[in-house]
Amino acid sequence: MGNSSADYARLPLRVHDVLSGVRLYDVWTVDLPHARAGITLREFLSKGNTDSVELSPAARALFKLRFAVGGVLGWDRERETDEGESFASRLTDADRRASMTPVGAEDGPFRIVYQFENERLSEIANRTVHAAKLEALVEDDARYRFYLAIYVRDVGFITPVYMAAIAPFRWWIVYPSILRGISVQWERAFGSG
């Protein structure tokens, strides 16, 4: 488990073009056992959404606190975006046809930008950020590697302040908990290899 942006940048992912110019805040990876050849992100997600992984008590408490504060301050109200502001506006017609989930479909608090066999991009726009979450699964002979990348476009002066304030919580509690949950979900779905 770790933060690994160097090898991420070299992957042949569509997100690199679609979100060109949007700031990449975080890239995290978790290595998963090579249970069998040919497991795709789509197959893995069909076994259980990565947004529903079991989180540590500390991560659950942080999310609960964050949503309570966000509710009081109005942070989580969906920000009105026109069609040109959505990251989906950067897709080609071929991207839209290739997406296995309809563009704009709800995905928890996010909306799908696209979902391919081994790559899914979703976005959220609220009063604090316009963010995108990339999930990708890459196979080699010895393992699978799951990538979680977060991109953020500023929506005002609050975005950099907000992202800096939550950075220690993201790095030390939230992402490690999510990635541990993904490992558990993988082992439940495919075994330990």
C-alpha positions as CSV (number, residue, x, y, z in Angstrom):
1,M,0.0,0.0,0.0
2,G,1.4,3.4,-0.8
3,N,1.5,6.6,-2.6
4,S,2.8,6.0,-6.1
5,S,2.5,8.7,-8.7
6,A,5.6,7.8,-10.8
7,D,4.4,4.5,-12.2
8,Y,0.8,5.9,-12.4
9,A,1.9,8.6,-14.8
10,R,3.3,5.9,-17.2
11,L,0.2,3.8,-17.3
12,P,-1.8,3.9,-20.6
13,L,-4.9,5.3,-19.0
14,R,-7.5,7.6,-20.7
15,V,-7.6,9.8,-17.6
16,H,-4.2,11.3,-18.4
17,D,-5.8,13.0,-21.5
18,V,-9.3,13.6,-20.1
19,L,-8.0,15.4,-17.0
20,S,-5.0,17.1,-18.6
21,G,-4.4,20.3,-16.7
22,V,-6.4,19.3,-13.7
23,R,-4.3,19.0,-10.5
24,L,-3.5,15.5,-9.4
25,Y,-3.6,15.6,-5.6
26,D,-3.2,12.0,-4.6
27,V,-2.3,8.6,-6.1
28,W,-2.5,5.5,-3.9
29,T,-2.0,1.9,-4.7
30,V,-2.6,-1.5,-3.2
31,D,-1.1,-4.7,-4.5
32,L,-3.6,-7.6,-4.7
33,P,-3.0,-11.3,-5.0
34,H,-3.0,-12.8,-8.5
35,A,-5.9,-15.1,-7.9
36,R,-6.3,-15.9,-11.6
37,A,-5.6,-14.2,-14.9
38,G,-8.0,-11.8,-16.5
39,I,-9.8,-10.2,-13.6
40,T,-11.0,-6.8,-14.6
41,L,-11.9,-3.7,-12.6
42,R,-15.5,-4.1,-13.9
43,E,-15.6,-7.7,-12.6
44,F,-14.2,-6.6,-9.2
45,L,-16.7,-3.8,-8.9
46,S,-19.5,-6.2,-9.7
47,K,-18.6,-8.1,-6.5
48,G,-19.1,-4.9,-4.5
49,N,-18.6,-1.2,-5.0
50,T,-15.3,0.2,-3.7
51,D,-17.3,3.0,-2.0
52,S,-18.8,0.4,0.3
53,V,-15.6,-1.1,1.6
54,E,-15.3,-1.5,5.4
55,L,-13.5,1.4,6.9
56,S,-11.7,1.7,10.2
57,P,-13.5,3.2,13.1
58,A,-11.3,6.3,12.9
59,A,-12.1,6.7,9.2
60,R,-15.8,6.3,9.8
61,A,-15.7,8.8,12.6
62,L,-13.8,11.3,10.3
63,F,-16.4,10.9,7.5
64,K,-19.3,11.3,10.0
65,L,-17.6,14.5,11.4
66,R,-16.9,15.8,7.9
67,F,-20.5,15.3,6.7
68,A,-21.9,16.9,9.9
69,V,-19.7,20.0,9.5
70,G,-20.4,20.0,5.8
71,G,-24.1,19.8,6.4
72,V,-24.1,22.8,8.8
73,L,-21.8,24.9,6.6
74,G,-23.5,23.9,3.3
75,W,-20.3,22.5,1.8
76,D,-22.0,19.4,0.4
77,R,-24.7,21.2,-1.6
78,E,-24.2,20.2,-5.2
79,R,-22.7,23.1,-7.1
80,E,-24.4,24.1,-10.2
81,T,-22.2,23.3,-13.2
82,D,-23.0,23.9,-16.8
83,E,-22.4,21.2,-19.4
84,G,-18.9,22.6,-20.2
85,E,-17.7,22.5,-16.6
86,S,-18.3,18.7,-16.1
87,F,-15.2,16.6,-16.7
88,A,-17.6,14.5,-19.0
89,S,-17.5,17.4,-21.5
90,R,-13.9,16.4,-22.2
91,L,-14.9,13.0,-23.5
92,T,-14.8,12.1,-27.2
93,D,-17.8,10.4,-28.8
94,A,-15.7,7.2,-28.8
95,D,-15.2,7.5,-25.1
96,R,-19.0,7.9,-24.5
97,R,-19.7,4.9,-26.7
98,A,-17.0,2.8,-25.0
99,S,-18.2,3.6,-21.4
100,M,-19.9,0.6,-19.9
101,T,-21.9,2.8,-17.5
102,P,-23.8,5.7,-18.8
103,V,-22.0,9.0,-18.5
104,G,-23.6,11.0,-15.6
105,A,-25.0,8.0,-13.8
106,E,-25.0,8.3,-10.0
107,D,-22.2,6.5,-8.2
108,G,-22.9,7.3,-4.5
109,P,-22.1,11.0,-4.1
110,F,-20.2,11.0,-7.4
111,R,-21.4,10.9,-11.0
112,I,-19.8,8.6,-13.6
113,V,-17.6,10.3,-16.2
114,Y,-16.7,7.0,-17.8
115,Q,-16.2,3.3,-17.0
116,F,-14.1,1.1,-19.1
117,E,-13.0,-2.5,-18.5
118,N,-10.1,-1.5,-16.1
119,E,-10.6,2.2,-15.5
120,R,-13.4,4.2,-13.9
121,L,-13.6,8.0,-13.5
122,S,-16.2,9.7,-11.5
123,E,-16.7,13.3,-10.3
124,I,-18.3,15.4,-7.6
125,A,-18.9,19.1,-7.6
126,N,-19.9,20.8,-4.4
127,R,-19.1,24.1,-2.6
128,T,-15.6,23.0,-1.6
129,V,-14.2,21.2,-4.7
130,H,-14.8,19.9,-8.2
131,A,-13.0,16.5,-7.7
132,A,-12.6,13.4,-9.8
133,K,-11.8,9.9,-8.5
134,L,-10.0,7.5,-10.8
135,E,-9.9,3.8,-10.0
136,A,-7.9,1.5,-12.2
137,L,-6.8,-2.2,-12.0
138,V,-3.6,-3.4,-13.7
139,E,-2.5,-7.0,-13.9
140,D,1.1,-8.4,-14.2
141,D,2.4,-11.9,-13.8
142,A,2.7,-11.7,-10.1
143,R,-0.1,-9.5,-8.9
144,Y,-2.8,-7.0,-9.6
145,R,-2.3,-3.4,-8.6
146,F,-5.3,-1.2,-7.7
147,Y,-4.9,2.5,-8.3
148,L,-6.9,5.3,-6.6
149,A,-6.2,8.8,-7.8
150,I,-7.8,12.0,-6.8
151,Y,-7.9,15.1,-9.1
152,V,-9.2,18.5,-7.9
153,R,-10.1,21.6,-9.7
154,D,-10.5,24.8,-7.6
155,V,-14.0,26.2,-7.2
156,G,-12.8,29.2,-5.3
157,F,-10.5,30.3,-2.4
158,I,-11.9,27.5,-0.2
159,T,-10.5,24.6,-2.3
160,P,-6.8,24.9,-1.5
161,V,-7.5,25.7,2.1
162,Y,-9.9,22.8,2.5
163,M,-7.6,20.4,0.7
164,A,-4.6,21.4,2.9
165,A,-6.8,21.1,6.1
166,I,-7.9,17.6,5.3
167,A,-4.5,16.4,3.9
168,P,-3.2,14.7,7.1
169,F,-6.5,12.9,7.6
170,R,-6.5,11.7,3.9
171,W,-2.9,10.5,4.0
172,W,-2.8,8.9,7.5
173,I,-6.3,7.6,8.1
174,V,-8.8,7.7,5.1
175,Y,-6.8,6.3,2.2
176,P,-5.0,3.6,4.2
177,S,-8.4,2.5,5.5
178,I,-10.0,2.5,2.0
179,L,-7.1,0.5,0.6
180,R,-7.2,-2.1,3.4
181,G,-10.9,-2.4,2.8
182,I,-10.3,-2.9,-0.9
183,S,-7.8,-5.7,0.0
184,V,-10.4,-7.4,2.2
185,Q,-13.1,-7.0,-0.5
186,W,-10.7,-8.6,-3.1
187,E,-9.9,-11.5,-0.9
188,R,-13.6,-12.1,-0.3
189,A,-14.3,-12.0,-4.0
190,F,-11.3,-13.9,-5.4
191,G,-9.3,-15.4,-2.5
192,S,-5.7,-14.8,-1.5
193,G,-4.2,-16.3,-4.7
